[in-house]
């Protein structure tokens, strides 16, 4: 399942990042790495942007970025 498929309040563990450079490096620098827990805090109605929590950080991602992140729902 991809991060953009999670609903508000749902969490997942990052399994793989499918993005190519330079997006992959950007995600890694924000703490979005394999094994990390992510939680969807909110998203727009059309799911164009996602606010997620990774560790102690809140990060906003576009849908194109969120769908590059494979997660296992917990």
Backbone as CSV, one residue per row, in Angstrom:
resi,resn,N_x,N_y,N_z,CA_x,CA_y,CA_z,C_x,C_y,C_z
1,UNK,0.851,-1.162,0.000,0.000,0.000,0.000,0.903,1.233,0.000
2,UNK,0.405,2.295,-0.582,1.168,3.542,-0.667,0.679,4.537,0.383
3,UNK,1.543,5.459,0.760,1.219,6.448,1.784,-0.027,7.248,1.427
4,UNK,-0.216,7.560,0.156,-1.387,8.353,-0.246,-2.694,7.575,-0.132
5,UNK,-2.638,6.287,0.183,-3.846,5.484,0.364,-4.309,5.426,1.821
6,UNK,-3.486,5.926,2.739,-3.877,5.959,4.146,-4.865,7.095,4.378
7,UNK,-5.787,6.889,5.300,-6.757,7.911,5.668,-6.247,8.708,6.861
8,UNK,-6.916,9.807,7.142,-6.543,10.651,8.272,-6.563,9.824,9.560
9,UNK,-5.492,9.942,10.337,-5.383,9.226,11.602,-4.747,7.852,11.494
10,UNK,-4.590,7.338,10.286,-3.987,6.013,10.109,-2.467,6.132,10.073
11,UNK,-1.817,5.042,10.487,-0.358,5.003,10.540,0.164,3.833,9.729
12,UNK,1.435,3.907,9.406,2.092,2.831,8.688,3.590,2.866,8.922
13,UNK,4.235,1.770,8.607,5.690,1.668,8.676,6.210,1.737,7.237
14,UNK,7.187,2.589,7.003,7.738,2.745,5.659,8.505,1.482,5.279
15,UNK,8.121,0.884,4.158,8.764,-0.330,3.660,9.787,-0.031,2.562
16,UNK,9.442,0.904,1.678,10.343,1.204,0.559,9.988,2.564,-0.020
17,UNK,11.001,3.252,-0.506,10.796,4.516,-1.201,11.100,4.265,-2.675
18,UNK,10.105,4.454,-3.520,10.242,4.156,-4.950,10.681,5.366,-5.770
19,UNK,10.888,6.504,-5.125,11.230,7.745,-5.833,12.636,7.680,-6.411
20,UNK,12.827,8.432,-7.469,14.145,8.587,-8.078,14.778,9.871,-7.542
21,UNK,16.062,10.018,-7.760,16.761,11.252,-7.357,16.219,12.413,-8.172
22,UNK,16.138,13.627,-7.684,16.566,14.095,-6.364,15.488,13.960,-5.285
23,UNK,14.280,13.512,-5.651,13.199,13.397,-4.673,13.561,12.425,-3.558
24,UNK,14.203,11.316,-3.897,14.560,10.325,-2.878,15.454,10.950,-1.808
25,UNK,16.447,11.709,-2.216,17.343,12.369,-1.261,16.588,13.370,-0.398
26,UNK,15.650,14.095,-1.013,14.840,15.069,-0.274,14.027,14.362,0.814
27,UNK,13.384,13.253,0.470,12.586,12.508,1.441,13.458,11.960,2.571
28,UNK,14.605,11.408,2.209,15.512,10.860,3.213,15.999,11.948,4.169
29,UNK,16.280,13.137,3.636,16.773,14.234,4.477,15.702,14.732,5.444
30,UNK,14.431,14.478,5.128,13.335,14.876,6.019,13.008,13.783,7.041
31,UNK,13.756,12.690,7.034,13.525,11.620,7.999,12.588,10.541,7.516
32,UNK,12.208,10.613,6.254,11.316,9.605,5.677,12.193,8.469,5.161
33,UNK,12.434,7.492,6.052,13.335,6.386,5.739,12.663,5.057,6.061
34,UNK,13.199,3.998,5.502,12.657,2.660,5.715,12.656,2.323,7.201
35,UNK,11.544,1.768,7.664,11.411,1.373,9.056,10.788,2.430,9.955
36,UNK,10.682,3.664,9.468,10.091,4.740,10.266,8.564,4.636,10.269
37,UNK,7.974,5.045,11.377,6.514,5.090,11.484,6.031,6.445,10.979
38,UNK,4.991,6.427,10.139,4.375,7.666,9.651,2.896,7.656,9.993
39,UNK,2.365,8.846,10.261,0.945,8.984,10.564,0.394,10.118,9.721
40,UNK,-0.767,9.896,9.095,-1.414,10.939,8.301,-2.206,11.825,9.264
41,UNK,-1.801,13.093,9.351,-2.479,14.040,10.232,-3.700,14.645,9.558
42,UNK,-3.544,15.018,8.289,-4.663,15.554,7.507,-4.285,15.560,6.035
43,UNK,-5.300,15.709,5.195,-5.080,15.865,3.757,-6.220,16.688,3.190
44,UNK,-6.005,17.228,2.011,-7.071,17.989,1.369,-8.157,17.029,0.900
45,UNK,-9.332,17.536,0.631,-10.435,16.679,0.189,-10.085,15.890,-1.056
46,UNK,-9.393,16.525,-1.977,-9.007,15.847,-3.214,-7.729,15.028,-3.039
47,UNK,-7.190,14.992,-1.808,-5.935,14.289,-1.500,-4.777,14.794,-2.363
48,UNK,-4.734,16.109,-2.606,-3.623,16.697,-3.356,-2.393,16.888,-2.489
49,UNK,-2.601,17.163,-1.202,-1.493,17.315,-0.263,-1.804,16.551,1.020
50,UNK,-0.746,16.075,1.640,-0.844,15.283,2.858,0.055,15.893,3.917
51,UNK,-0.464,16.059,5.127,0.352,16.432,6.269,0.588,15.155,7.046
52,UNK,1.860,14.803,7.215,2.199,13.565,7.902,3.109,13.863,9.085
53,UNK,3.150,12.917,9.995,4.044,13.003,11.145,5.052,11.874,11.032
54,UNK,6.339,12.244,11.083,7.434,11.272,11.082,8.313,11.633,12.270
55,UNK,8.412,10.736,13.229,9.155,11.065,14.449,8.483,12.244,15.141
56,UNK,9.239,13.289,15.407,8.697,14.493,16.039,8.423,15.592,15.037
57,UNK,8.488,15.281,13.753,8.337,16.288,12.701,7.007,16.158,11.978
58,UNK,6.465,17.301,11.594,5.275,17.346,10.752,5.724,17.811,9.375
59,UNK,5.358,17.054,8.342,5.836,17.305,6.984,4.649,17.319,6.028
60,UNK,4.672,18.239,5.082,3.638,18.293,4.037,4.205,17.704,2.756
61,UNK,3.463,16.800,2.145,3.866,16.162,0.895,2.784,16.329,-0.154
62,UNK,3.197,16.444,-1.408,2.242,16.410,-2.516,1.832,14.965,-2.760
63,UNK,0.713,14.788,-3.431,0.236,13.425,-3.713,1.276,12.630,-4.495
64,UNK,1.933,13.265,-5.475,2.937,12.566,-6.290,4.087,12.053,-5.423
65,UNK,4.422,12.800,-4.376,5.494,12.371,-3.473,5.008,11.252,-2.559
66,UNK,3.803,11.401,-2.028,3.249,10.402,-1.102,3.062,9.046,-1.778
67,UNK,2.731,9.043,-3.069,2.507,7.745,-3.722,3.805,7.029,-4.047
68,UNK,4.949,7.667,-3.849,6.254,7.033,-4.053,6.715,6.276,-2.816
69,UNK,5.952,6.384,-1.706,6.346,5.794,-0.436,5.454,4.599,-0.143
70,UNK,6.069,3.415,-0.096,5.341,2.180,0.208,5.320,1.970,1.708
71,UNK,4.125,1.717,2.258,3.973,1.525,3.698,3.211,0.248,4.013
72,UNK,3.395,-0.234,5.222,2.585,-1.336,5.748,1.710,-0.735,6.829
73,UNK,0.419,-0.777,6.627,-0.536,-0.168,7.568,-0.475,-0.875,8.917
74,UNK,-0.496,-0.060,9.979,-0.502,-0.646,11.335,-1.692,-0.142,12.127
